[in-house]
Amino acid sequence: MKGSPGPLMWKRIHVLFETHPERLLGAEFLLKNGFCVRGNRIFVNEVEIPLLKWA
Protein backbone atom coordinates (compact mmCIF):
# COMPACT_ATOMS: atom_id res chain seq x y z
CA MET A 1 0.00 0.00 0.00
CA LYS A 2 1.49 3.32 -1.09
CA GLY A 3 2.17 5.67 1.80
CA SER A 4 1.55 3.08 4.48
CA PRO A 5 3.79 2.92 7.54
CA GLY A 6 6.67 0.48 7.27
CA PRO A 7 7.03 -2.74 9.28
CA LEU A 8 9.37 -1.16 11.84
CA MET A 9 6.86 1.59 12.58
CA TRP A 10 4.04 -0.97 12.99
CA LYS A 11 6.19 -3.04 15.36
CA ARG A 12 6.89 0.00 17.52
CA ILE A 13 3.21 1.03 17.53
CA HIS A 14 2.18 -2.52 18.44
CA VAL A 15 4.61 -2.57 21.38
CA LEU A 16 3.33 0.80 22.63
CA PHE A 17 -0.33 -0.22 22.47
CA GLU A 18 -0.20 -4.02 23.03
CA THR A 19 -2.00 -3.74 26.38
CA HIS A 20 -4.69 -1.49 24.87
CA PRO A 21 -6.12 -3.18 21.75
CA GLU A 22 -8.76 -0.48 21.25
CA ARG A 23 -6.03 2.17 21.10
CA LEU A 24 -4.06 0.04 18.66
CA LEU A 25 -7.11 -0.08 16.37
CA GLY A 26 -7.44 3.69 16.65
CA ALA A 27 -3.77 4.26 15.81
CA GLU A 28 -4.03 1.88 12.85
CA PHE A 29 -7.12 3.68 11.54
CA LEU A 30 -5.48 7.09 11.81
CA LEU A 31 -2.30 6.03 10.05
CA LYS A 32 -4.07 4.14 7.27
CA ASN A 33 -6.38 7.08 6.63
CA GLY A 34 -3.79 9.80 6.30
CA PHE A 35 -3.45 11.31 9.80
CA CYS A 36 -1.36 14.46 9.70
CA VAL A 37 -0.70 17.63 11.66
CA ARG A 38 -0.25 20.93 9.82
CA GLY A 39 0.70 23.76 12.09
CA ASN A 40 -1.74 23.49 14.98
CA ARG A 41 -4.46 21.72 12.95
CA ILE A 42 -5.18 17.95 12.75
CA PHE A 43 -6.37 16.25 9.55
CA VAL A 44 -7.58 12.75 8.63
CA ASN A 45 -8.15 12.13 4.90
CA GLU A 46 -7.72 15.86 4.26
CA VAL A 47 -10.66 16.57 6.62
CA GLU A 48 -9.82 18.87 9.52
CA ILE A 49 -10.67 17.46 12.96
CA PRO A 50 -11.54 20.24 15.43
CA LEU A 51 -9.36 20.14 18.54
CA LEU A 52 -12.44 19.95 20.80
CA LYS A 53 -13.55 16.76 19.00
CA TRP A 54 -10.07 15.30 19.28
CA ALA A 55 -10.03 15.53 23.09
TORRO-303733 format. One record per atom (N, C-alpha, C, O): residue in three letters; x, z, y. Coordinates in steps of 0.2 Angstrom, whole numbers, padded with zeros to 4 digits, always signed. Last residue first. Layout:
N
AlaXZY/...
END
This chain:
55
Ala-0051+0108+0079/Ala-0050+0115+0078/Ala-0056+0117+0073/Ala-0056+0123+0071/Trp-0056+0095+0081/Trp-0050+0096+0076/Trp-0050+0104+0074/Trp-0048+0105+0069/Lys-0066+0097+0091/Lys-0068+0095+0084/Lys-0062+0096+0079/Lys-0064+0098+0073/Leu-0057+0099+0102/Leu-0062+0104+0100/Leu-0065+0103+0093/Leu-0066+0108+0089/Leu-0050+0087+0103/Leu-0047+0093+0101/Leu-0052+0098+0099/Leu-0050+0102+0094/Pro-0058+0072+0096/Pro-0058+0077+0101/Pro-0054+0084+0099/Pro-0056+0086+0093/Ile-0050+0059+0090/Ile-0053+0065+0087/Ile-0053+0070+0093/Ile-0047+0072+0094/Glu-0052+0041+0092/Glu-0049+0048+0094/Glu-0053+0053+0092/Glu-0060+0053+0092/Val-0048+0029+0080/Val-0053+0033+0083/Val-0051+0040+0085/Val-0048+0044+0081/Glu-0038+0023+0072/Glu-0039+0021+0079/Glu-0045+0025+0083/Glu-0046+0023+0088/Asn-0038+0031+0061/Asn-0041+0025+0061/Asn-0042+0022+0068/Asn-0048+0019+0069/Val-0037+0045+0071/Val-0038+0043+0064/Val-0041+0036+0064/Val-0047+0036+0066/Phe-0028+0053+0083/Phe-0032+0048+0081/Phe-0032+0047+0074/Phe-0027+0049+0070/Ile-0026+0065+0097/Ile-0026+0064+0090/Ile-0030+0058+0088/Ile-0036+0058+0090/Arg-0016+0067+0112/Arg-0022+0065+0109/Arg-0021+0063+0101/Arg-0016+0061+0099/Asn-0005+0069+0120/Asn-0009+0075+0117/Asn-0015+0073+0114/Asn-0020+0077+0114/Gly+0004+0056+0113/Gly+0004+0060+0119/Gly+0000+0067+0117/Gly+0003+0070+0112/Arg-0004+0053+0099/Arg-0001+0049+0105/Arg-0002+0054+0111/Arg-0007+0055+0113/Val-0003+0055+0082/Val-0003+0058+0088/Val+0000+0054+0094/Val+0006+0052+0093/Cys-0012+0049+0068/Cys-0007+0048+0072/Cys-0008+0053+0078/Cys-0014+0054+0080/Phe-0018+0043+0052/Phe-0017+0049+0057/Phe-0011+0048+0061/Phe-0006+0046+0059/Gly-0022+0033+0043/Gly-0019+0032+0049/Gly-0019+0037+0054/Gly-0020+0036+0060/Asn-0028+0036+0030/Asn-0032+0033+0035/Asn-0029+0033+0042/Asn-0032+0032+0047/Lys-0018+0043+0023/Lys-0020+0036+0021/Lys-0025+0033+0026/Lys-0025+0027+0025/Leu-0017+0055+0031/Leu-0012+0050+0030/Leu-0014+0043+0028/Leu-0011+0038+0030/Leu-0030+0061+0029/Leu-0027+0059+0035/Leu-0022+0054+0035/Leu-0022+0049+0039/Phe-0031+0062+0015/Phe-0036+0058+0018/Phe-0033+0056+0025/Phe-0033+0050+0027/Glu-0020+0071+0012/Glu-0020+0064+0009/Glu-0025+0060+0013/Glu-0023+0054+0015/Ala-0025+0082+0019/Ala-0019+0079+0021/Ala-0018+0072+0019/Ala-0016+0067+0022/Gly-0037+0085+0011/Gly-0037+0083+0018/Gly-0031+0080+0021/Gly-0032+0075+0025/Leu-0031+0088-0001/Leu-0036+0082+0000/Leu-0036+0080+0007/Leu-0037+0074+0009/Leu-0024+0099+0003/Leu-0020+0093+0000/Leu-0025+0087+0001/Leu-0022+0082+0003/Arg-0035+0108+0005/Arg-0030+0106+0011/Arg-0026+0099+0009/Arg-0025+0095+0013/Glu-0039+0109-0007/Glu-0044+0106-0002/Glu-0040+0104+0004/Glu-0041+0099+0007/Pro-0029+0116-0014/Pro-0031+0109-0016/Pro-0035+0105-0011/Pro-0035+0099-0010/His-0017+0126-0011/His-0023+0124-0007/His-0026+0117-0009/His-0024+0113-0004/Thr-0005+0126-0018/Thr-0010+0132-0019/Thr-0017+0131-0015/Thr-0021+0135-0015/Glu+0001+0115-0013/Glu-0001+0115-0020/Glu-0006+0121-0022/Glu-0009+0121-0026/Phe+0005+0111+0000/Phe-0002+0112-0001/Phe-0004+0114-0008/Phe-0010+0114-0010/Leu+0019+0109-0001/Leu+0017+0113+0004/Leu+0009+0115+0003/Leu+0008+0121+0005/Val+0020+0100-0012/Val+0023+0107-0013/Val+0020+0112-0008/Val+0019+0117-0009/His+0014+0089-0007/His+0011+0092-0013/His+0014+0099-0013/His+0010+0104-0015/Ile+0023+0086+0003/Ile+0016+0088+0005/Ile+0013+0091-0001/Ile+0010+0096+0000/Arg+0034+0082-0005/Arg+0034+0088+0000/Arg+0028+0090+0002/Arg+0026+0096+0002/Lys+0028+0071-0011/Lys+0031+0077-0015/Lys+0031+0083-0011/Lys+0029+0088-0013/Trp+0026+0062-0001/Trp+0020+0065-0005/Trp+0022+0071-0009/Trp+0019+0076-0009/Met+0039+0060+0003/Met+0034+0063+0008/Met+0029+0066+0004/Met+0027+0072+0005/Leu+0044+0053-0008/Leu+0047+0059-0006/Leu+0042+0063-0001/Leu+0042+0069-0001/Pro+0036+0041-0008/Pro+0035+0046-0014/Pro+0038+0053-0012/Pro+0036+0058-0014/Gly+0029+0037+0008/Gly+0033+0036+0002/Gly+0033+0042-0002/Gly+0030+0047-0001/Pro+0013+0033+0015/Pro+0019+0038+0015/Pro+0023+0037+0008/Pro+0020+0035+0003/Ser+0009+0016+0019/Ser+0008+0022+0015/Ser+0014+0027+0015/Ser+0020+0024+0015/Gly+0012+0004+0024/Gly+0011+0009+0028/Gly+0009+0016+0025/Gly+0008+0021+0029/Lys+0003-0005+0011/Lys+0007-0005+0017/Lys+0006+0001+0021/Lys+0000+0002+0023/Met+0004+0000-0006/Met+0000+0000+0000/Met+0004+0000+0006/Met+0009+0004+0007/
END
